[in-house]
Amino acid sequence: MTTTEIQELLTGLMRGIDKKTVLTFEPRADPAHPGVTVRLSRDKRIGSLAIAEDDLAAAQTDLLRRNRLRTALKRARDRMWEEERPIFSTKVAHTTPDKTWMRPTQGGRGRR
């Protein structure tokens, strides 16, 4: 595949997910595993994804492989918004109280 074909394929898939996310790619340096490394960026958030050349070639003709590639791009984009928390922390996570246990009163007997 040429770089323009890769660019068109990845850009088209990414535009369907998020139009504001900027997508850049570069070929992998390892010749034993050909493919590209995709870098996603939006505002101050960044993410990356490695895609094999076989997956790119198959995504052009096979809709199932194209959907898998799109899902991988979407997951990489979604990981950009995840907050990284340390595994061991002394902070206590405070959650908002659940309002479902407090039911409003029904107002007495009322009319029947």
Disulfide bonds with the S-S distance in Angstrom:
none
